[in-house]
Amino acid sequence: MYKNTTTIKSWAEEDRPREKLQHKGRNSLTNAELLAIVLGSGTRKKSAVELAKEILTANKDNLYHLGKMNQAELMKFSGVGEAKAISVIAVMELGRRRAETEVPINPKVGHASDVYKFIKQDFMDLDHEQFRVIGLSRSNRIIGNKLVSQGGRSGTVADGKLIFKELLDMKASSCILAHNHPSGRLIPSKQDINLTRNFIEFGKLIDMPVLDHLIVCDNGYYSFVENGRI
């Protein structure tokens, strides 16, 4: 038998919660529209939003009460089968766990030593070079730590386009560059110096300051700032 359920994809675009979330943001959706996305479809006689409104009305429009409903109670609503009931329960449980989770506080850096403590484990015991970029917020809190390239024992190629794309994607306000020297030699090469200078200049053009560049080894680090090269 053919099924003729009213799915979100069949609605007018302005009535589709998924598209509304994509174009206007999650805060623009009502509780019913968010629940409709979880349900995915309605029935022949009612849309997913109408089904969601029915479920919410039965719970006095209170998400706390909705979160207490079990599978059998949810399946009493016409159009809610086992899969939909389980999806609703899972979403409500995720919300409960999120509410219990502490808001993570990103570490704040003020000196090269702070950065070294944060990233040294990423480079520890490597027998090849890696290049990382650390994105910072306006208050110098770390919001990202991305591996952008890796090579052999003698060097790696750092692609500026990739580095600054990563920084823009993480919405960083400034950045710190870092790479390791597997040899343990804490002295920048001519290539390191030129690369740093080029990235600093490009960062100025797009308002993405390069605050420092660290060369990391197992037994310490070299900071371009601390050595007067930035």
C-alpha positions in Angstrom: 0.0 0.0 0.0 1.3 3.4 -0.9 1.9 5.8 2.0 0.9 9.4 1.7 2.3 11.0 4.8 3.0 14.7 4.9 6.7 15.1 5.0 8.7 18.2 5.6 10.2 18.0 2.1 6.7 18.3 0.6 5.8 21.6 2.3 6.2 25.1 0.9 9.7 26.2 1.6 8.7 29.0 4.0 6.9 26.4 6.1 9.8 23.9 6.4 11.5 24.0 9.9 14.8 22.6 8.6 15.1 25.3 6.0 14.0 27.9 8.5 16.8 26.7 10.9 19.3 26.9 8.1 18.4 30.3 6.9 17.3 32.1 10.0 19.1 30.2 12.8 17.9 27.8 15.5 16.6 30.6 17.8 14.0 31.5 15.2 12.2 28.2 15.5 9.3 27.6 17.9 9.3 24.5 20.2 6.8 22.9 17.8 9.0 23.5 14.8 12.0 22.0 16.6 10.1 19.0 17.7 8.7 18.6 14.1 12.3 18.3 12.8 12.8 15.4 15.3 9.6 13.8 14.2 10.4 14.1 10.5 6.9 13.6 9.2 3.2 13.8 10.2 0.3 11.8 8.9 -2.2 12.0 6.1 -4.3 14.5 8.0 -1.7 16.6 9.8 1.8 17.9 9.2 4.7 17.2 11.5 4.3 20.7 13.0 0.7 20.0 13.8 1.6 16.7 15.3 4.3 18.4 17.4 1.8 21.0 18.6 -0.6 18.3 19.6 2.1 16.6 21.7 3.2 19.9 23.3 -0.4 20.9 24.0 -0.9 17.6 25.8 2.1 18.6 28.0 0.8 22.1 28.6 3.6 23.4 26.3 6.1 22.5 29.0 9.3 20.8 27.8 9.9 19.5 31.4 6.7 17.5 31.2 7.5 16.3 27.7 10.9 15.0 28.9 9.1 12.8 31.4 7.1 11.0 28.8 8.0 7.3 28.1 7.8 5.5 24.8 4.4 4.0 25.4 2.9 7.4 26.3 4.4 9.1 23.2 3.1 6.3 20.9 -0.5 7.0 22.0 -0.4 10.0 19.6 -1.6 9.1 16.1 1.5 9.4 13.9 4.0 8.6 16.5 5.5 5.1 16.1 8.4 3.4 17.9 11.1 5.2 15.9 9.7 8.7 16.5 9.0 8.0 20.2 12.6 6.9 20.7 13.9 9.9 18.8 12.0 12.3 21.0 13.2 10.5 24.2 16.8 10.6 22.9 16.6 14.4 22.2 15.1 15.2 25.5 17.8 13.1 27.3 20.5 15.0 25.4 19.0 18.3 26.5 19.0 17.0 30.1 22.6 15.9 30.0 23.6 19.2 28.4 22.0 21.2 31.2 24.1 19.1 33.7 27.3 19.7 31.8 29.7 22.4 33.0 30.4 25.1 30.4 34.0 24.5 29.3 36.4 27.4 29.9 39.1 27.7 27.2 42.6 28.3 28.6 43.9 31.8 28.4 47.5 32.5 27.3 49.5 35.5 28.2 53.1 34.3 27.5 54.9 31.9 25.3 55.3 29.5 28.2 51.5 29.2 28.4 51.3 28.2 24.8 54.1 25.7 25.2 52.4 24.0 28.1 49.2 23.8 26.0 50.8 22.3 22.8 53.9 20.4 23.9 52.0 17.1 24.1 50.9 17.5 20.5 54.6 17.4 19.4 56.0 15.0 22.0 58.1 12.1 20.6 57.5 13.0 17.0 60.2 12.0 14.5 58.9 14.3 11.8 57.9 18.0 11.6 54.4 19.2 12.1 52.9 22.7 11.8 50.0 23.8 13.9 48.0 27.0 14.2 46.4 28.1 17.4 43.4 30.4 17.2 42.7 32.9 19.9 39.7 34.9 21.0 39.8 38.7 21.6 40.6 37.9 25.3 43.4 35.6 24.3 41.6 32.4 25.1 42.4 29.4 22.9 39.5 28.5 20.7 41.3 26.2 18.3 44.4 24.1 17.7 44.7 22.8 14.2 47.3 20.6 12.5 47.8 22.2 9.1 50.8 20.2 7.7 53.4 17.6 8.4 56.5 16.5 6.6 59.8 14.8 7.2 62.6 15.2 9.7 64.0 18.2 7.9 60.9 20.3 7.3 57.3 20.7 6.4 55.5 23.0 4.0 53.1 25.4 5.7 50.3 26.6 3.3 49.3 30.1 4.2 45.9 29.8 2.5 45.0 26.7 4.5 46.3 28.3 7.8 44.2 31.4 7.5 41.2 29.5 6.2 41.3 27.4 9.4 41.5 30.6 11.5 38.6 32.2 9.7 36.5 29.0 10.1 37.2 29.0 13.9 36.3 32.7 14.1 39.7 33.5 15.6 40.7 37.1 16.4 44.4 36.4 16.4 46.7 33.4 16.2 50.0 31.8 17.2 52.0 29.6 14.9 53.8 26.5 16.2 56.0 23.8 14.7 58.5 21.3 16.0 62.1 20.5 15.3 62.6 16.7 15.8 66.4 17.3 15.9 66.0 19.2 19.2 67.7 22.3 17.7 65.9 25.4 19.0 67.1 27.8 16.4 64.8 29.1 13.6 66.0 28.3 10.0 66.0 31.0 7.4 62.8 29.4 6.0 61.2 29.7 9.4 62.1 33.4 9.6 60.8 34.2 6.1 57.6 32.2 6.6 56.9 34.0 9.8 57.5 37.4 8.3 55.2 36.6 5.4 52.4 35.3 7.6 52.7 38.4 9.9 52.3 40.7 6.9 49.4 38.8 5.5 47.7 38.6 8.9 47.8 42.4 9.0 46.0 42.7 5.7 43.1 40.6 6.9 43.1 41.8 10.5 44.3 38.5 11.9 47.4 39.3 14.0 50.1 36.7 14.3 51.1 37.1 17.9 54.0 34.6 18.1 55.6 31.6 16.4 56.9 28.8 18.6 59.5 26.2 17.7 58.9 23.3 20.0 61.2 20.4 21.1 60.8 17.9 23.9 63.1 19.9 26.2 61.8 23.4 25.5 60.8 26.0 23.0 61.9 29.0 21.0 59.6 32.0 20.9 59.9 34.6 18.1 58.5 37.2 20.5 60.7 36.5 23.4 63.7 36.6 21.0 62.7 39.9 19.5 61.8 38.6 16.1 58.2 39.8 16.3 
